[in-house]
Amino acid sequence: MAAAAVRYLRASGATTSADAPPTAPPAPRRTLRAVRDGERAPCDPAAFRAALGHFASGVTVITAPAPAEGGTGPAGFACQSFASLSLEPPLVTFMVARTSTTWPRIARAGVFCVNVLGAGQGALCRAFAVSGADKFAGVRHSPAPATGAPRLDAVPAWIDCTVHAVHTGGDHLIVVGRVEALGTDPAAAADGPLLFHRGAFGAFREA
């Protein structure tokens, strides 16, 4: 019976397991390694920062809720390396240094809120860029609807997310978030976004 079935499949042009060519072995994976001590880096770090500084970016504050147990409050840090990633499903991404002391708290929470800053919120950004201080002192906020992460008052836009994936990228982590809720404040957005360019804050002006 089995032999008859094989003869039928061969006669009809179908490929059987006996006829199938052997699968090629998978290509060897590339080995990634860090630059060793005393080894010349591919490019000078100062030149790298100077060149990449010409790319203007928006500025955000990434926040996470306080842990359910423990005396620590909510977490947050200033972040310019934020971008939209996918529409279906709705995904966003940001990059954070692997040495960040705030990231482990966000990772444990498993959720975060992206607060997009407006042109007049440079001081707010500086407050969240400081390490070791109470970053939320005097900052008005409320829980984001899906995750409870702090949604800062009077920001032009906010994106409420769960952590979808985390990838390594050199000395940074690439965090992908799935969007659970989002919103805008037209009044807060009236003055345009806060921009960061070549080490300084600026504002948007139509050309």
Contacts in CASP RR format, 6 or more apart in sequence:
PFRMAT RR
TARGET T0000
AUTHOR 0000-0000-0000
METHOD contacts of the structure
MODEL  1
MAAAAVRYLRASGATTSADAPPTAPPAPRRTLRAVRDGERAPCDPAAFRA
ALGHFASGVTVITAPAPAEGGTGPAGFACQSFASLSLEPPLVTFMVARTS
TTWPRIARAGVFCVNVLGAGQGALCRAFAVSGADKFAGVRHSPAPATGAP
RLDAVPAWIDCTVHAVHTGGDHLIVVGRVEALGTDPAAAADGPLLFHRGA
FGAFREA
6 16 0 8 1.000
6 18 0 8 1.000
9 15 0 8 1.000
9 16 0 8 1.000
10 16 0 8 1.000
10 19 0 8 1.000
34 170 0 8 1.000
35 41 0 8 1.000
35 42 0 8 1.000
53 197 0 8 1.000
53 198 0 8 1.000
53 199 0 8 1.000
54 197 0 8 1.000
54 198 0 8 1.000
56 195 0 8 1.000
56 196 0 8 1.000
56 197 0 8 1.000
57 80 0 8 1.000
57 81 0 8 1.000
57 82 0 8 1.000
57 195 0 8 1.000
57 196 0 8 1.000
57 197 0 8 1.000
58 80 0 8 1.000
58 82 0 8 1.000
58 116 0 8 1.000
58 117 0 8 1.000
58 193 0 8 1.000
58 194 0 8 1.000
58 195 0 8 1.000
58 196 0 8 1.000
59 78 0 8 1.000
59 79 0 8 1.000
59 80 0 8 1.000
59 116 0 8 1.000
59 117 0 8 1.000
59 118 0 8 1.000
59 121 0 8 1.000
59 122 0 8 1.000
59 125 0 8 1.000
59 193 0 8 1.000
59 194 0 8 1.000
59 195 0 8 1.000
59 196 0 8 1.000
59 201 0 8 1.000
60 78 0 8 1.000
60 79 0 8 1.000
60 80 0 8 1.000
60 82 0 8 1.000
60 94 0 8 1.000
60 114 0 8 1.000
60 115 0 8 1.000
60 116 0 8 1.000
60 117 0 8 1.000
61 76 0 8 1.000
61 77 0 8 1.000
61 78 0 8 1.000
61 79 0 8 1.000
61 114 0 8 1.000
61 115 0 8 1.000
61 117 0 8 1.000
61 124 0 8 1.000
61 125 0 8 1.000
61 128 0 8 1.000
61 152 0 8 1.000
61 155 0 8 1.000
62 76 0 8 1.000
62 77 0 8 1.000
62 79 0 8 1.000
62 82 0 8 1.000
62 94 0 8 1.000
62 96 0 8 1.000
62 106 0 8 1.000
62 112 0 8 1.000
62 113 0 8 1.000
62 114 0 8 1.000
62 115 0 8 1.000
63 74 0 8 1.000
63 75 0 8 1.000
63 76 0 8 1.000
63 112 0 8 1.000
63 113 0 8 1.000
63 115 0 8 1.000
63 141 0 8 1.000
63 149 0 8 1.000
63 150 0 8 1.000
63 151 0 8 1.000
63 152 0 8 1.000
64 74 0 8 1.000
64 75 0 8 1.000
64 76 0 8 1.000
64 105 0 8 1.000
64 106 0 8 1.000
64 109 0 8 1.000
64 110 0 8 1.000
64 111 0 8 1.000
64 112 0 8 1.000
64 113 0 8 1.000
64 149 0 8 1.000
64 150 0 8 1.000
65 74 0 8 1.000
65 109 0 8 1.000
65 111 0 8 1.000
65 143 0 8 1.000
65 147 0 8 1.000
65 148 0 8 1.000
65 149 0 8 1.000
65 150 0 8 1.000
66 72 0 8 1.000
66 73 0 8 1.000
66 74 0 8 1.000
66 75 0 8 1.000
67 73 0 8 1.000
67 105 0 8 1.000
67 108 0 8 1.000
67 109 0 8 1.000
72 105 0 8 1.000
73 136 0 8 1.000
74 136 0 8 1.000
74 141 0 8 1.000
74 149 0 8 1.000
74 150 0 8 1.000
75 102 0 8 1.000
75 105 0 8 1.000
75 106 0 8 1.000
75 109 0 8 1.000
76 102 0 8 1.000
76 106 0 8 1.000
76 128 0 8 1.000
76 135 0 8 1.000
76 136 0 8 1.000
76 150 0 8 1.000
77 96 0 8 1.000
77 100 0 8 1.000
77 102 0 8 1.000
77 103 0 8 1.000
77 128 0 8 1.000
77 129 0 8 1.000
77 135 0 8 1.000
78 125 0 8 1.000
78 126 0 8 1.000
78 128 0 8 1.000
78 129 0 8 1.000
79 94 0 8 1.000
79 95 0 8 1.000
79 96 0 8 1.000
79 114 0 8 1.000
80 196 0 8 1.000
81 94 0 8 1.000
81 95 0 8 1.000
81 96 0 8 1.000
81 172 0 8 1.000
82 92 0 8 1.000
82 93 0 8 1.000
82 94 0 8 1.000
82 114 0 8 1.000
83 92 0 8 1.000
83 93 0 8 1.000
83 94 0 8 1.000
84 91 0 8 1.000
84 92 0 8 1.000
84 93 0 8 1.000
85 91 0 8 1.000
85 92 0 8 1.000
85 93 0 8 1.000
85 176 0 8 1.000
85 177 0 8 1.000
89 178 0 8 1.000
90 178 0 8 1.000
90 179 0 8 1.000
91 164 0 8 1.000
91 176 0 8 1.000
91 177 0 8 1.000
91 178 0 8 1.000
91 179 0 8 1.000
92 114 0 8 1.000
92 159 0 8 1.000
92 161 0 8 1.000
92 176 0 8 1.000
92 177 0 8 1.000
92 179 0 8 1.000
93 174 0 8 1.000
93 175 0 8 1.000
93 176 0 8 1.000
93 177 0 8 1.000
94 114 0 8 1.000
94 175 0 8 1.000
95 169 0 8 1.000
95 172 0 8 1.000
95 173 0 8 1.000
95 174 0 8 1.000
95 175 0 8 1.000
96 102 0 8 1.000
96 103 0 8 1.000
96 172 0 8 1.000
96 173 0 8 1.000
96 175 0 8 1.000
97 103 0 8 1.000
97 171 0 8 1.000
97 172 0 8 1.000
97 173 0 8 1.000
98 168 0 8 1.000
98 170 0 8 1.000
98 171 0 8 1.000
98 172 0 8 1.000
98 173 0 8 1.000
99 171 0 8 1.000
101 131 0 8 1.000
101 132 0 8 1.000
103 173 0 8 1.000
106 112 0 8 1.000
106 163 0 8 1.000
106 175 0 8 1.000
107 163 0 8 1.000
107 166 0 8 1.000
109 147 0 8 1.000
109 149 0 8 1.000
110 162 0 8 1.000
110 163 0 8 1.000
111 146 0 8 1.000
111 147 0 8 1.000
111 148 0 8 1.000
111 149 0 8 1.000
111 160 0 8 1.000
111 161 0 8 1.000
111 162 0 8 1.000
111 163 0 8 1.000
112 147 0 8 1.000
112 149 0 8 1.000
112 161 0 8 1.000
112 163 0 8 1.000
112 175 0 8 1.000
112 177 0 8 1.000
113 144 0 8 1.000
113 147 0 8 1.000
113 148 0 8 1.000
113 149 0 8 1.000
113 150 0 8 1.000
113 151 0 8 1.000
113 158 0 8 1.000
113 159 0 8 1.000
113 160 0 8 1.000
113 161 0 8 1.000
114 158 0 8 1.000
114 159 0 8 1.000
114 161 0 8 1.000
115 150 0 8 1.000
115 151 0 8 1.000
115 152 0 8 1.000
115 155 0 8 1.000
115 158 0 8 1.000
116 155 0 8 1.000
116 156 0 8 1.000
116 157 0 8 1.000
116 158 0 8 1.000
116 159 0 8 1.000
116 193 0 8 1.000
117 124 0 8 1.000
117 125 0 8 1.000
117 155 0 8 1.000
117 156 0 8 1.000
117 193 0 8 1.000
117 194 0 8 1.000
118 155 0 8 1.000
118 156 0 8 1.000
118 188 0 8 1.000
118 189 0 8 1.000
118 191 0 8 1.000
118 192 0 8 1.000
118 193 0 8 1.000
118 194 0 8 1.000
119 191 0 8 1.000
119 192 0 8 1.000
119 193 0 8 1.000
119 194 0 8 1.000
119 195 0 8 1.000
119 202 0 8 1.000
119 203 0 8 1.000
119 204 0 8 1.000
120 191 0 8 1.000
120 194 0 8 1.000
120 203 0 8 1.000
121 154 0 8 1.000
121 155 0 8 1.000
121 194 0 8 1.000
122 194 0 8 1.000
122 201 0 8 1.000
124 139 0 8 1.000
124 152 0 8 1.000
125 194 0 8 1.000
125 201 0 8 1.000
127 133 0 8 1.000
127 135 0 8 1.000
127 139 0 8 1.000
128 135 0 8 1.000
136 150 0 8 1.000
139 152 0 8 1.000
139 153 0 8 1.000
140 152 0 8 1.000
140 153 0 8 1.000
140 154 0 8 1.000
141 150 0 8 1.000
141 151 0 8 1.000
141 152 0 8 1.000
141 153 0 8 1.000
142 150 0 8 1.000
142 151 0 8 1.000
142 153 0 8 1.000
143 149 0 8 1.000
143 150 0 8 1.000
143 151 0 8 1.000
144 150 0 8 1.000
144 151 0 8 1.000
144 158 0 8 1.000
144 160 0 8 1.000
144 181 0 8 1.000
145 160 0 8 1.000
145 181 0 8 1.000
146 160 0 8 1.000
146 162 0 8 1.000
146 180 0 8 1.000
146 181 0 8 1.000
147 160 0 8 1.000
147 161 0 8 1.000
147 162 0 8 1.000
147 180 0 8 1.000
148 160 0 8 1.000
149 160 0 8 1.000
151 158 0 8 1.000
151 160 0 8 1.000
152 158 0 8 1.000
154 185 0 8 1.000
154 188 0 8 1.000
155 185 0 8 1.000
155 188 0 8 1.000
156 184 0 8 1.000
156 185 0 8 1.000
156 188 0 8 1.000
156 189 0 8 1.000
156 192 0 8 1.000
156 193 0 8 1.000
157 182 0 8 1.000
157 183 0 8 1.000
157 184 0 8 1.000
157 185 0 8 1.000
157 189 0 8 1.000
158 182 0 8 1.000
158 183 0 8 1.000
158 184 0 8 1.000
159 179 0 8 1.000
159 181 0 8 1.000
159 182 0 8 1.000
159 183 0 8 1.000
160 179 0 8 1.000
160 180 0 8 1.000
160 181 0 8 1.000
160 182 0 8 1.000
161 177 0 8 1.000
161 178 0 8 1.000
161 179 0 8 1.000
161 180 0 8 1.000
162 177 0 8 1.000
162 178 0 8 1.000
162 180 0 8 1.000
163 175 0 8 1.000
163 176 0 8 1.000
163 177 0 8 1.000
164 176 0 8 1.000
164 177 0 8 1.000
164 178 0 8 1.000
165 175 0 8 1.000
165 176 0 8 1.000
165 177 0 8 1.000
166 173 0 8 1.000
166 174 0 8 1.000
166 175 0 8 1.000
166 176 0 8 1.000
167 173 0 8 1.000
167 174 0 8 1.000
167 176 0 8 1.000
168 174 0 8 1.000
191 203 0 8 1.000
192 203 0 8 1.000
192 204 0 8 1.000
193 203 0 8 1.000
193 204 0 8 1.000
194 201 0 8 1.000
194 202 0 8 1.000
194 203 0 8 1.000
195 201 0 8 1.000
195 202 0 8 1.000
195 203 0 8 1.000
195 204 0 8 1.000
196 202 0 8 1.000
END
